[in-house]
């Protein structure tokens, strides 16, 4: 009986560990979310791993204007976003690693940089 209880406890602990995601909610199929948030001086989640396709940046509680400016990635980079305090911006990404920042708040040492790994 003791071994049976121990097996149940260890199994539950293993499932809990597999379900944790340090980057935010899953986007289905084992990936992370394709919905990113732009708020005051931070992009979340970052870094993030997503399937190829469209990602959506949503401005949330941004009292200052922010934008998404692509620094690097495979092939032709998506068009940069306009400066916004609300609304959304969508970009279609192919397999590879993308780096981006806000031109107003992404100076070296600030937190307004992001990375997306597309698989």
Phi and psi restraints in degrees (range 20) as a CNS / XPLOR table:
assign (resid 1 and name C) (resid 2 and name N)
       (resid 2 and name CA) (resid 2 and name C) 1.0 -60.6 20.0 2
assign (resid 2 and name N) (resid 2 and name CA)
       (resid 2 and name C) (resid 3 and name N) 1.0 -45.2 20.0 2
assign (resid 2 and name C) (resid 3 and name N)
       (resid 3 and name CA) (resid 3 and name C) 1.0 -64.7 20.0 2
assign (resid 3 and name N) (resid 3 and name CA)
       (resid 3 and name C) (resid 4 and name N) 1.0 -36.8 20.0 2
assign (resid 3 and name C) (resid 4 and name N)
       (resid 4 and name CA) (resid 4 and name C) 1.0 -63.9 20.0 2
assign (resid 4 and name N) (resid 4 and name CA)
       (resid 4 and name C) (resid 5 and name N) 1.0 -44.2 20.0 2
assign (resid 4 and name C) (resid 5 and name N)
       (resid 5 and name CA) (resid 5 and name C) 1.0 -63.8 20.0 2
assign (resid 5 and name N) (resid 5 and name CA)
       (resid 5 and name C) (resid 6 and name N) 1.0 -42.7 20.0 2
assign (resid 5 and name C) (resid 6 and name N)
       (resid 6 and name CA) (resid 6 and name C) 1.0 -61.5 20.0 2
assign (resid 6 and name N) (resid 6 and name CA)
       (resid 6 and name C) (resid 7 and name N) 1.0 -41.2 20.0 2
assign (resid 6 and name C) (resid 7 and name N)
       (resid 7 and name CA) (resid 7 and name C) 1.0 -63.2 20.0 2
assign (resid 7 and name N) (resid 7 and name CA)
       (resid 7 and name C) (resid 8 and name N) 1.0 -40.4 20.0 2
assign (resid 7 and name C) (resid 8 and name N)
       (resid 8 and name CA) (resid 8 and name C) 1.0 -65.5 20.0 2
assign (resid 8 and name N) (resid 8 and name CA)
       (resid 8 and name C) (resid 9 and name N) 1.0 -43.2 20.0 2
assign (resid 8 and name C) (resid 9 and name N)
       (resid 9 and name CA) (resid 9 and name C) 1.0 -64.5 20.0 2
assign (resid 9 and name N) (resid 9 and name CA)
       (resid 9 and name C) (resid 10 and name N) 1.0 -46.7 20.0 2
assign (resid 9 and name C) (resid 10 and name N)
       (resid 10 and name CA) (resid 10 and name C) 1.0 -64.5 20.0 2
assign (resid 10 and name N) (resid 10 and name CA)
       (resid 10 and name C) (resid 11 and name N) 1.0 -37.9 20.0 2
assign (resid 10 and name C) (resid 11 and name N)
       (resid 11 and name CA) (resid 11 and name C) 1.0 -63.7 20.0 2
assign (resid 11 and name N) (resid 11 and name CA)
       (resid 11 and name C) (resid 12 and name N) 1.0 -42.8 20.0 2
assign (resid 11 and name C) (resid 12 and name N)
       (resid 12 and name CA) (resid 12 and name C) 1.0 -65.6 20.0 2
assign (resid 12 and name N) (resid 12 and name CA)
       (resid 12 and name C) (resid 13 and name N) 1.0 -39.8 20.0 2
assign (resid 12 and name C) (resid 13 and name N)
       (resid 13 and name CA) (resid 13 and name C) 1.0 -64.3 20.0 2
assign (resid 13 and name N) (resid 13 and name CA)
       (resid 13 and name C) (resid 14 and name N) 1.0 -39.5 20.0 2
assign (resid 13 and name C) (resid 14 and name N)
       (resid 14 and name CA) (resid 14 and name C) 1.0 -64.3 20.0 2
assign (resid 14 and name N) (resid 14 and name CA)
       (resid 14 and name C) (resid 15 and name N) 1.0 -41.4 20.0 2
assign (resid 14 and name C) (resid 15 and name N)
       (resid 15 and name CA) (resid 15 and name C) 1.0 -64.9 20.0 2
assign (resid 15 and name N) (resid 15 and name CA)
       (resid 15 and name C) (resid 16 and name N) 1.0 -40.4 20.0 2
assign (resid 15 and name C) (resid 16 and name N)
       (resid 16 and name CA) (resid 16 and name C) 1.0 -63.5 20.0 2
assign (resid 16 and name N) (resid 16 and name CA)
       (resid 16 and name C) (resid 17 and name N) 1.0 -41.1 20.0 2
assign (resid 16 and name C) (resid 17 and name N)
       (resid 17 and name CA) (resid 17 and name C) 1.0 -65.5 20.0 2
assign (resid 17 and name N) (resid 17 and name CA)
       (resid 17 and name C) (resid 18 and name N) 1.0 -38.5 20.0 2
assign (resid 17 and name C) (resid 18 and name N)
       (resid 18 and name CA) (resid 18 and name C) 1.0 -69.5 20.0 2
assign (resid 18 and name N) (resid 18 and name CA)
       (resid 18 and name C) (resid 19 and name N) 1.0 -25.6 20.0 2
assign (resid 18 and name C) (resid 19 and name N)
       (resid 19 and name CA) (resid 19 and name C) 1.0 -85.4 20.0 2
assign (resid 19 and name N) (resid 19 and name CA)
       (resid 19 and name C) (resid 20 and name N) 1.0 -7.5 20.0 2
assign (resid 19 and name C) (resid 20 and name N)
       (resid 20 and name CA) (resid 20 and name C) 1.0 -78.1 20.0 2
assign (resid 20 and name N) (resid 20 and name CA)
       (resid 20 and name C) (resid 21 and name N) 1.0 143.5 20.0 2
assign (resid 20 and name C) (resid 21 and name N)
       (resid 21 and name CA) (resid 21 and name C) 1.0 -139.6 20.0 2
assign (resid 21 and name N) (resid 21 and name CA)
       (resid 21 and name C) (resid 22 and name N) 1.0 107.3 20.0 2
assign (resid 21 and name C) (resid 22 and name N)
       (resid 22 and name CA) (resid 22 and name C) 1.0 -71.3 20.0 2
assign (resid 22 and name N) (resid 22 and name CA)
       (resid 22 and name C) (resid 23 and name N) 1.0 -8.9 20.0 2
assign (resid 22 and name C) (resid 23 and name N)
       (resid 23 and name CA) (resid 23 and name C) 1.0 -106.4 20.0 2
assign (resid 23 and name N) (resid 23 and name CA)
       (resid 23 and name C) (resid 24 and name N) 1.0 2.3 20.0 2
assign (resid 23 and name C) (resid 24 and name N)
       (resid 24 and name CA) (resid 24 and name C) 1.0 120.2 20.0 2
assign (resid 24 and name N) (resid 24 and name CA)
       (resid 24 and name C) (resid 25 and name N) 1.0 -172.8 20.0 2
assign (resid 24 and name C) (resid 25 and name N)
       (resid 25 and name CA) (resid 25 and name C) 1.0 -67.8 20.0 2
assign (resid 25 and name N) (resid 25 and name CA)
       (resid 25 and name C) (resid 26 and name N) 1.0 150.8 20.0 2
assign (resid 25 and name C) (resid 26 and name N)
       (resid 26 and name CA) (resid 26 and name C) 1.0 -71.9 20.0 2
assign (resid 26 and name N) (resid 26 and name CA)
       (resid 26 and name C) (resid 27 and name N) 1.0 148.2 20.0 2
assign (resid 26 and name C) (resid 27 and name N)
       (resid 27 and name CA) (resid 27 and name C) 1.0 -97.5 20.0 2
assign (resid 27 and name N) (resid 27 and name CA)
       (resid 27 and name C) (resid 28 and name N) 1.0 20.7 20.0 2
assign (resid 27 and name C) (resid 28 and name N)
       (resid 28 and name CA) (resid 28 and name C) 1.0 86.6 20.0 2
assign (resid 28 and name N) (resid 28 and name CA)
       (resid 28 and name C) (resid 29 and name N) 1.0 149.2 20.0 2
assign (resid 28 and name C) (resid 29 and name N)
       (resid 29 and name CA) (resid 29 and name C) 1.0 65.9 20.0 2
assign (resid 29 and name N) (resid 29 and name CA)
       (resid 29 and name C) (resid 30 and name N) 1.0 22.8 20.0 2
assign (resid 29 and name C) (resid 30 and name N)
       (resid 30 and name CA) (resid 30 and name C) 1.0 85.0 20.0 2
assign (resid 30 and name N) (resid 30 and name CA)
       (resid 30 and name C) (resid 31 and name N) 1.0 -2.8 20.0 2
assign (resid 30 and name C) (resid 31 and name N)
       (resid 31 and name CA) (resid 31 and name C) 1.0 -88.5 20.0 2
assign (resid 31 and name N) (resid 31 and name CA)
       (resid 31 and name C) (resid 32 and name N) 1.0 177.7 20.0 2
assign (resid 31 and name C) (resid 32 and name N)
       (resid 32 and name CA) (resid 32 and name C) 1.0 -93.3 20.0 2
assign (resid 32 and name N) (resid 32 and name CA)
       (resid 32 and name C) (resid 33 and name N) 1.0 -175.1 20.0 2
assign (resid 32 and name C) (resid 33 and name N)
       (resid 33 and name CA) (resid 33 and name C) 1.0 -74.5 20.0 2
assign (resid 33 and name N) (resid 33 and name CA)
       (resid 33 and name C) (resid 34 and name N) 1.0 145.6 20.0 2
assign (resid 33 and name C) (resid 34 and name N)
       (resid 34 and name CA) (resid 34 and name C) 1.0 -99.7 20.0 2
assign (resid 34 and name N) (resid 34 and name CA)
       (resid 34 and name C) (resid 35 and name N) 1.0 9.0 20.0 2
assign (resid 34 and name C) (resid 35 and name N)
       (resid 35 and name CA) (resid 35 and name C) 1.0 -107.6 20.0 2
assign (resid 35 and name N) (resid 35 and name CA)
       (resid 35 and name C) (resid 36 and name N) 1.0 114.4 20.0 2
assign (resid 35 and name C) (resid 36 and name N)
       (resid 36 and name CA) (resid 36 and name C) 1.0 -110.1 20.0 2
assign (resid 36 and name N) (resid 36 and name CA)
       (resid 36 and name C) (resid 37 and name N) 1.0 150.5 20.0 2
assign (resid 36 and name C) (resid 37 and name N)
       (resid 37 and name CA) (resid 37 and name C) 1.0 -110.5 20.0 2
assign (resid 37 and name N) (resid 37 and name CA)
       (resid 37 and name C) (resid 38 and name N) 1.0 137.1 20.0 2
assign (resid 37 and name C) (resid 38 and name N)
       (resid 38 and name CA) (resid 38 and name C) 1.0 -111.0 20.0 2
assign (resid 38 and name N) (resid 38 and name CA)
       (resid 38 and name C) (resid 39 and name N) 1.0 115.3 20.0 2
assign (resid 38 and name C) (resid 39 and name N)
       (resid 39 and name CA) (resid 39 and name C) 1.0 -132.3 20.0 2
assign (resid 39 and name N) (resid 39 and name CA)
       (resid 39 and name C) (resid 40 and name N) 1.0 -169.6 20.0 2
assign (resid 39 and name C) (resid 40 and name N)
       (resid 40 and name CA) (resid 40 and name C) 1.0 -61.3 20.0 2
assign (resid 40 and name N) (resid 40 and name CA)
       (resid 40 and name C) (resid 41 and name N) 1.0 107.5 20.0 2
assign (resid 40 and name C) (resid 41 and name N)
       (resid 41 and name CA) (resid 41 and name C) 1.0 64.1 20.0 2
assign (resid 41 and name N) (resid 41 and name CA)
       (resid 41 and name C) (resid 42 and name N) 1.0 26.1 20.0 2
assign (resid 41 and name C) (resid 42 and name N)
       (resid 42 and name CA) (resid 42 and name C) 1.0 -157.0 20.0 2
assign (resid 42 and name N) (resid 42 and name CA)
       (resid 42 and name C) (resid 43 and name N) 1.0 142.8 20.0 2
assign (resid 42 and name C) (resid 43 and name N)
       (resid 43 and name CA) (resid 43 and name C) 1.0 -104.8 20.0 2
assign (resid 43 and name N) (resid 43 and name CA)
       (resid 43 and name C) (resid 44 and name N) 1.0 136.6 20.0 2
assign (resid 43 and name C) (resid 44 and name N)
       (resid 44 and name CA) (resid 44 and name C) 1.0 -139.1 20.0 2
assign (resid 44 and name N) (resid 44 and name CA)
       (resid 44 and name C) (resid 45 and name N) 1.0 143.1 20.0 2
assign (resid 44 and name C) (resid 45 and name N)
       (resid 45 and name CA) (resid 45 and name C) 1.0 -80.6 20.0 2
assign (resid 45 and name N) (resid 45 and name CA)
       (resid 45 and name C) (resid 46 and name N) 1.0 152.9 20.0 2
assign (resid 45 and name C) (resid 46 and name N)
       (resid 46 and name CA) (resid 46 and name C) 1.0 -154.5 20.0 2
assign (resid 46 and name N) (resid 46 and name CA)
       (resid 46 and name C) (resid 47 and name N) 1.0 132.6 20.0 2
assign (resid 46 and name C) (resid 47 and name N)
       (resid 47 and name CA) (resid 47 and name C) 1.0 -72.5 20.0 2
assign (resid 47 and name N) (resid 47 and name CA)
       (resid 47 and name C) (resid 48 and name N) 1.0 163.9 20.0 2
assign (resid 47 and name C) (resid 48 and name N)
       (resid 48 and name CA) (resid 48 and name C) 1.0 -138.9 20.0 2
assign (resid 48 and name N) (resid 48 and name CA)
       (resid 48 and name C) (resid 49 and name N) 1.0 150.2 20.0 2
assign (resid 48 and name C) (resid 49 and name N)
       (resid 49 and name CA) (resid 49 and name C) 1.0 -118.5 20.0 2
assign (resid 49 and name N) (resid 49 and name CA)
       (resid 49 and name C) (resid 50 and name N) 1.0 126.0 20.0 2
assign (resid 49 and name C) (resid 50 and name N)
       (resid 50 and name CA) (resid 50 and name C) 1.0 -136.6 20.0 2
assign (resid 50 and name N) (resid 50 and name CA)
       (resid 50 and name C) (resid 51 and name N) 1.0 160.9 20.0 2
assign (resid 50 and name C) (resid 51 and name N)
       (resid 51 and name CA) (resid 51 and name C) 1.0 -75.1 20.0 2
assign (resid 51 and name N) (resid 51 and name CA)
       (resid 51 and name C) (resid 52 and name N) 1.0 158.3 20.0 2
assign (resid 51 and name C) (resid 52 and name N)
       (resid 52 and name CA) (resid 52 and name C) 1.0 -58.0 20.0 2
assign (resid 52 and name N) (resid 52 and name CA)
       (resid 52 and name C) (resid 53 and name N) 1.0 143.9 20.0 2
assign (resid 52 and name C) (resid 53 and name N)
       (resid 53 and name CA) (resid 53 and name C) 1.0 137.7 20.0 2
assign (resid 53 and name N) (resid 53 and name CA)
       (resid 53 and name C) (resid 54 and name N) 1.0 -150.7 20.0 2
assign (resid 53 and name C) (resid 54 and name N)
       (resid 54 and name CA) (resid 54 and name C) 1.0 -92.8 20.0 2
assign (resid 54 and name N) (resid 54 and name CA)
       (resid 54 and name C) (resid 55 and name N) 1.0 137.4 20.0 2
assign (resid 54 and name C) (resid 55 and name N)
       (resid 55 and name CA) (resid 55 and name C) 1.0 -116.1 20.0 2
assign (resid 55 and name N) (resid 55 and name CA)
       (resid 55 and name C) (resid 56 and name N) 1.0 150.9 20.0 2
assign (resid 55 and name C) (resid 56 and name N)
       (resid 56 and name CA) (resid 56 and name C) 1.0 -124.2 20.0 2
assign (resid 56 and name N) (resid 56 and name CA)
       (resid 56 and name C) (resid 57 and name N) 1.0 125.2 20.0 2
assign (resid 56 and name C) (resid 57 and name N)
       (resid 57 and name CA) (resid 57 and name C) 1.0 -97.6 20.0 2
assign (resid 57 and name N) (resid 57 and name CA)
       (resid 57 and name C) (resid 58 and name N) 1.0 130.3 20.0 2
assign (resid 57 and name C) (resid 58 and name N)
       (resid 58 and name CA) (resid 58 and name C) 1.0 -122.2 20.0 2
assign (resid 58 and name N) (resid 58 and name CA)
       (resid 58 and name C) (resid 59 and name N) 1.0 127.2 20.0 2
assign (resid 58 and name C) (resid 59 and name N)
       (resid 59 and name CA) (resid 59 and name C) 1.0 -78.3 20.0 2
assign (resid 59 and name N) (resid 59 and name CA)
       (resid 59 and name C) (resid 60 and name N) 1.0 129.0 20.0 2
assign (resid 59 and name C) (resid 60 and name N)
       (resid 60 and name CA) (resid 60 and name C) 1.0 -135.6 20.0 2
assign (resid 60 and name N) (resid 60 and name CA)
       (resid 60 and name C) (resid 61 and name N) 1.0 119.3 20.0 2
assign (resid 60 and name C) (resid 61 and name N)
       (resid 61 and name CA) (resid 61 and name C) 1.0 55.1 20.0 2
assign (resid 61 and name N) (resid 61 and name CA)
       (resid 61 and name C) (resid 62 and name N) 1.0 36.0 20.0 2
assign (resid 61 and name C) (resid 62 and name N)
       (resid 62 and name CA) (resid 62 and name C) 1.0 -90.3 20.0 2
assign (resid 62 and name N) (resid 62 and name CA)
       (resid 62 and name C) (resid 63 and name N) 1.0 108.1 20.0 2
assign (resid 62 and name C) (resid 63 and name N)
       (resid 63 and name CA) (resid 63 and name C) 1.0 -83.0 20.0 2
assign (resid 63 and name N) (resid 63 and name CA)
       (resid 63 and name C) (resid 64 and name N) 1.0 -18.1 20.0 2
assign (resid 63 and name C) (resid 64 and name N)
       (resid 64 and name CA) (resid 64 and name C) 1.0 -111.0 20.0 2
assign (resid 64 and name N) (resid 64 and name CA)
       (resid 64 and name C) (resid 65 and name N) 1.0 156.2 20.0 2
assign (resid 64 and name C) (resid 65 and name N)
       (resid 65 and name CA) (resid 65 and name C) 1.0 -72.2 20.0 2
assign (resid 65 and name N) (resid 65 and name CA)
       (resid 65 and name C) (resid 66 and name N) 1.0 139.1 20.0 2
assign (resid 65 and name C) (resid 66 and name N)
       (resid 66 and name CA) (resid 66 and name C) 1.0 -134.4 20.0 2
assign (resid 66 and name N) (resid 66 and name CA)
       (resid 66 and name C) (resid 67 and name N) 1.0 159.2 20.0 2
assign (resid 66 and name C) (resid 67 and name N)
       (resid 67 and name CA) (resid 67 and name C) 1.0 -141.9 20.0 2
assign (resid 67 and name N) (resid 67 and name CA)
       (resid 67 and name C) (resid 68 and name N) 1.0 170.9 20.0 2
assign (resid 67 and name C) (resid 68 and name N)
       (resid 68 and name CA) (resid 68 and name C) 1.0 -115.0 20.0 2
assign (resid 68 and name N) (resid 68 and name CA)
       (resid 68 and name C) (resid 69 and name N) 1.0 114.3 20.0 2
assign (resid 68 and name C) (resid 69 and name N)
       (resid 69 and name CA) (resid 69 and name C) 1.0 -118.6 20.0 2
assign (resid 69 and name N) (resid 69 and name CA)
       (resid 69 and name C) (resid 70 and name N) 1.0 120.1 20.0 2
assign (resid 69 and name C) (resid 70 and name N)
       (resid 70 and name CA) (resid 70 and name C) 1.0 -78.2 20.0 2
assign (resid 70 and name N) (resid 70 and name CA)
       (resid 70 and name C) (resid 71 and name N) 1.0 128.6 20.0 2
assign (resid 70 and name C) (resid 71 and name N)
       (resid 71 and name CA) (resid 71 and name C) 1.0 -95.3 20.0 2
assign (resid 71 and name N) (resid 71 and name CA)
       (resid 71 and name C) (resid 72 and name N) 1.0 -43.6 20.0 2
assign (resid 71 and name C) (resid 72 and name N)
       (resid 72 and name CA) (resid 72 and name C) 1.0 -156.4 20.0 2
assign (resid 72 and name N) (resid 72 and name CA)
       (resid 72 and name C) (resid 73 and name N) 1.0 157.8 20.0 2
assign (resid 72 and name C) (resid 73 and name N)
       (resid 73 and name CA) (resid 73 and name C) 1.0 168.8 20.0 2
assign (resid 73 and name N) (resid 73 and name CA)
       (resid 73 and name C) (resid 74 and name N) 1.0 173.4 20.0 2
assign (resid 73 and name C) (resid 74 and name N)
       (resid 74 and name CA) (resid 74 and name C) 1.0 -74.0 20.0 2
assign (resid 74 and name N) (resid 74 and name CA)
       (resid 74 and name C) (resid 75 and name N) 1.0 142.7 20.0 2
assign (resid 74 and name C) (resid 75 and name N)
       (resid 75 and name CA) (resid 75 and name C) 1.0 62.1 20.0 2
assign (resid 75 and name N) (resid 75 and name CA)
       (resid 75 and name C) (resid 76 and name N) 1.0 -146.5 20.0 2
assign (resid 75 and name C) (resid 76 and name N)
       (resid 76 and name CA) (resid 76 and name C) 1.0 -77.9 20.0 2
assign (resid 76 and name N) (resid 76 and name CA)
       (resid 76 and name C) (resid 77 and name N) 1.0 127.1 20.0 2
assign (resid 76 and name C) (resid 77 and name N)
       (resid 77 and name CA) (resid 77 and name C) 1.0 -73.5 20.0 2
assign (resid 77 and name N) (resid 77 and name CA)
       (resid 77 and name C) (resid 78 and name N) 1.0 151.8 20.0 2
assign (resid 77 and name C) (resid 78 and name N)
       (resid 78 and name CA) (resid 78 and name C) 1.0 -61.8 20.0 2
assign (resid 78 and name N) (resid 78 and name CA)
       (resid 78 and name C) (resid 79 and name N) 1.0 160.5 20.0 2
assign (resid 78 and name C) (resid 79 and name N)
       (resid 79 and name CA) (resid 79 and name C) 1.0 -65.8 20.0 2
assign (resid 79 and name N) (resid 79 and name CA)
       (resid 79 and name C) (resid 80 and name N) 1.0 138.0 20.0 2
assign (resid 79 and name C) (resid 80 and name N)
       (resid 80 and name CA) (resid 80 and name C) 1.0 -67.5 20.0 2
assign (resid 80 and name N) (resid 80 and name CA)
       (resid 80 and name C) (resid 81 and name N) 1.0 154.5 20.0 2
assign (resid 80 and name C) (resid 81 and name N)
       (resid 81 and name CA) (resid 81 and name C) 1.0 -78.3 20.0 2
assign (resid 81 and name N) (resid 81 and name CA)
       (resid 81 and name C) (resid 82 and name N) 1.0 164.1 20.0 2
assign (resid 81 and name C) (resid 82 and name N)
       (resid 82 and name CA) (resid 82 and name C) 1.0 -80.2 20.0 2
assign (resid 82 and name N) (resid 82 and name CA)
       (resid 82 and name C) (resid 83 and name N) 1.0 169.2 20.0 2
assign (resid 82 and name C) (resid 83 and name N)
       (resid 83 and name CA) (resid 83 and name C) 1.0 -78.9 20.0 2
assign (resid 83 and name N) (resid 83 and name CA)
       (resid 83 and name C) (resid 84 and name N) 1.0 129.7 20.0 2
assign (resid 83 and name C) (resid 84 and name N)
       (resid 84 and name CA) (resid 84 and name C) 1.0 -138.4 20.0 2
assign (resid 84 and name N) (resid 84 and name CA)
       (resid 84 and name C) (resid 85 and name N) 1.0 161.0 20.0 2
assign (resid 84 and name C) (resid 85 and name N)
       (resid 85 and name CA) (resid 85 and name C) 1.0 -116.5 20.0 2
assign (resid 85 and name N) (resid 85 and name CA)
       (resid 85 and name C) (resid 86 and name N) 1.0 -9.7 20.0 2
assign (resid 85 and name C) (resid 86 and name N)
       (resid 86 and name CA) (resid 86 and name C) 1.0 -157.1 20.0 2
assign (resid 86 and name N) (resid 86 and name CA)
       (resid 86 and name C) (resid 87 and name N) 1.0 169.6 20.0 2
assign (resid 86 and name C) (resid 87 and name N)
       (resid 87 and name CA) (resid 87 and name C) 1.0 102.1 20.0 2
assign (resid 87 and name N) (resid 87 and name CA)
       (resid 87 and name C) (resid 88 and name N) 1.0 -164.3 20.0 2
assign (resid 87 and name C) (resid 88 and name N)
       (resid 88 and name CA) (resid 88 and name C) 1.0 -134.8 20.0 2
assign (resid 88 and name N) (resid 88 and name CA)
       (resid 88 and name C) (resid 89 and name N) 1.0 163.1 20.0 2
assign (resid 88 and name C) (resid 89 and name N)
       (resid 89 and name CA) (resid 89 and name C) 1.0 -143.6 20.0 2
assign (resid 89 and name N) (resid 89 and name CA)
       (resid 89 and name C) (resid 90 and name N) 1.0 132.7 20.0 2
assign (resid 89 and name C) (resid 90 and name N)
       (resid 90 and name CA) (resid 90 and name C) 1.0 -117.8 20.0 2
assign (resid 90 and name N) (resid 90 and name CA)
       (resid 90 and name C) (resid 91 and name N) 1.0 142.0 20.0 2
assign (resid 90 and name C) (resid 91 and name N)
       (resid 91 and name CA) (resid 91 and name C) 1.0 -135.7 20.0 2
assign (resid 91 and name N) (resid 91 and name CA)
       (resid 91 and name C) (resid 92 and name N) 1.0 142.2 20.0 2
assign (resid 91 and name C) (resid 92 and name N)
       (resid 92 and name CA) (resid 92 and name C) 1.0 -100.1 20.0 2
assign (resid 92 and name N) (resid 92 and name CA)
       (resid 92 and name C) (resid 93 and name N) 1.0 125.6 20.0 2
assign (resid 92 and name C) (resid 93 and name N)
       (resid 93 and name CA) (resid 93 and name C) 1.0 -118.5 20.0 2
assign (resid 93 and name N) (resid 93 and name CA)
       (resid 93 and name C) (resid 94 and name N) 1.0 142.5 20.0 2
assign (resid 93 and name C) (resid 94 and name N)
       (resid 94 and name CA) (resid 94 and name C) 1.0 -103.3 20.0 2
assign (resid 94 and name N) (resid 94 and name CA)
       (resid 94 and name C) (resid 95 and name N) 1.0 174.0 20.0 2
assign (resid 94 and name C) (resid 95 and name N)
       (resid 95 and name CA) (resid 95 and name C) 1.0 -58.0 20.0 2
assign (resid 95 and name N) (resid 95 and name CA)
       (resid 95 and name C) (resid 96 and name N) 1.0 132.1 20.0 2
assign (resid 95 and name C) (resid 96 and name N)
       (resid 96 and name CA) (resid 96 and name C) 1.0 146.6 20.0 2
assign (resid 96 and name N) (resid 96 and name CA)
       (resid 96 and name C) (resid 97 and name N) 1.0 -173.1 20.0 2
assign (resid 96 and name C) (resid 97 and name N)
       (resid 97 and name CA) (resid 97 and name C) 1.0 -112.7 20.0 2
assign (resid 97 and name N) (resid 97 and name CA)
       (resid 97 and name C) (resid 98 and name N) 1.0 129.4 20.0 2
assign (resid 97 and name C) (resid 98 and name N)
       (resid 98 and name CA) (resid 98 and name C) 1.0 -114.8 20.0 2
assign (resid 98 and name N) (resid 98 and name CA)
       (resid 98 and name C) (resid 99 and name N) 1.0 138.8 20.0 2
assign (resid 98 and name C) (resid 99 and name N)
       (resid 99 and name CA) (resid 99 and name C) 1.0 -120.6 20.0 2
assign (resid 99 and name N) (resid 99 and name CA)
       (resid 99 and name C) (resid 100 and name N) 1.0 141.2 20.0 2
assign (resid 99 and name C) (resid 100 and name N)
       (resid 100 and name CA) (resid 100 and name C) 1.0 -146.9 20.0 2
assign (resid 100 and name N) (resid 100 and name CA)
       (resid 100 and name C) (resid 101 and name N) 1.0 166.6 20.0 2
assign (resid 100 and name C) (resid 101 and name N)
       (resid 101 and name CA) (resid 101 and name C) 1.0 -155.7 20.0 2
assign (resid 101 and name N) (resid 101 and name CA)
       (resid 101 and name C) (resid 102 and name N) 1.0 171.3 20.0 2
assign (resid 101 and name C) (resid 102 and name N)
       (resid 102 and name CA) (resid 102 and name C) 1.0 -97.2 20.0 2
assign (resid 102 and name N) (resid 102 and name CA)
       (resid 102 and name C) (resid 103 and name N) 1.0 128.2 20.0 2
assign (resid 102 and name C) (resid 103 and name N)
       (resid 103 and name CA) (resid 103 and name C) 1.0 -67.4 20.0 2
assign (resid 103 and name N) (resid 103 and name CA)
       (resid 103 and name C) (resid 104 and name N) 1.0 -20.8 20.0 2
assign (resid 103 and name C) (resid 104 and name N)
       (resid 104 and name CA) (resid 104 and name C) 1.0 -88.7 20.0 2
assign (resid 104 and name N) (resid 104 and name CA)
       (resid 104 and name C) (resid 105 and name N) 1.0 -32.5 20.0 2
assign (resid 104 and name C) (resid 105 and name N)
       (resid 105 and name CA) (resid 105 and name C) 1.0 -127.4 20.0 2
assign (resid 105 and name N) (resid 105 and name CA)
       (resid 105 and name C) (resid 106 and name N) 1.0 16.4 20.0 2
assign (resid 105 and name C) (resid 106 and name N)
       (resid 106 and name CA) (resid 106 and name C) 1.0 -107.3 20.0 2
assign (resid 106 and name N) (resid 106 and name CA)
       (resid 106 and name C) (resid 107 and name N) 1.0 24.7 20.0 2
assign (resid 106 and name C) (resid 107 and name N)
       (resid 107 and name CA) (resid 107 and name C) 1.0 -64.9 20.0 2
assign (resid 107 and name N) (resid 107 and name CA)
       (resid 107 and name C) (resid 108 and name N) 1.0 155.3 20.0 2
assign (resid 107 and name C) (resid 108 and name N)
       (resid 108 and name CA) (resid 108 and name C) 1.0 -50.7 20.0 2
assign (resid 108 and name N) (resid 108 and name CA)
       (resid 108 and name C) (resid 109 and name N) 1.0 133.6 20.0 2
assign (resid 108 and name C) (resid 109 and name N)
       (resid 109 and name CA) (resid 109 and name C) 1.0 93.3 20.0 2
assign (resid 109 and name N) (resid 109 and name CA)
       (resid 109 and name C) (resid 110 and name N) 1.0 -11.2 20.0 2
assign (resid 109 and name C) (resid 110 and name N)
       (resid 110 and name CA) (resid 110 and name C) 1.0 -92.3 20.0 2
assign (resid 110 and name N) (resid 110 and name CA)
       (resid 110 and name C) (resid 111 and name N) 1.0 170.6 20.0 2
assign (resid 110 and name C) (resid 111 and name N)
       (resid 111 and name CA) (resid 111 and name C) 1.0 -95.3 20.0 2
assign (resid 111 and name N) (resid 111 and name CA)
       (resid 111 and name C) (resid 112 and name N) 1.0 5.6 20.0 2
assign (resid 111 and name C) (resid 112 and name N)
       (resid 112 and name CA) (resid 112 and name C) 1.0 -96.4 20.0 2
assign (resid 112 and name N) (resid 112 and name CA)
       (resid 112 and name C) (resid 113 and name N) 1.0 57.2 20.0 2
assign (resid 112 and name C) (resid 113 and name N)
       (resid 113 and name CA) (resid 113 and name C) 1.0 -126.5 20.0 2
assign (resid 113 and name N) (resid 113 and name CA)
       (resid 113 and name C) (resid 114 and name N) 1.0 154.7 20.0 2
assign (resid 113 and name C) (resid 114 and name N)
       (resid 114 and name CA) (resid 114 and name C) 1.0 -147.3 20.0 2
assign (resid 114 and name N) (resid 114 and name CA)
       (resid 114 and name C) (resid 115 and name N) 1.0 160.9 20.0 2
assign (resid 114 and name C) (resid 115 and name N)
       (resid 115 and name CA) (resid 115 and name C) 1.0 -137.5 20.0 2
assign (resid 115 and name N) (resid 115 and name CA)
       (resid 115 and name C) (resid 116 and name N) 1.0 135.6 20.0 2
assign (resid 115 and name C) (resid 116 and name N)
       (resid 116 and name CA) (resid 116 and name C) 1.0 -127.1 20.0 2
assign (resid 116 and name N) (resid 116 and name CA)
       (resid 116 and name C) (resid 117 and name N) 1.0 126.2 20.0 2
assign (resid 116 and name C) (resid 117 and name N)
       (resid 117 and name CA) (resid 117 and name C) 1.0 -103.3 20.0 2
assign (resid 117 and name N) (resid 117 and name CA)
       (resid 117 and name C) (resid 118 and name N) 1.0 120.9 20.0 2
assign (resid 117 and name C) (resid 118 and name N)
       (resid 118 and name CA) (resid 118 and name C) 1.0 -105.7 20.0 2
assign (resid 118 and name N) (resid 118 and name CA)
       (resid 118 and name C) (resid 119 and name N) 1.0 129.3 20.0 2
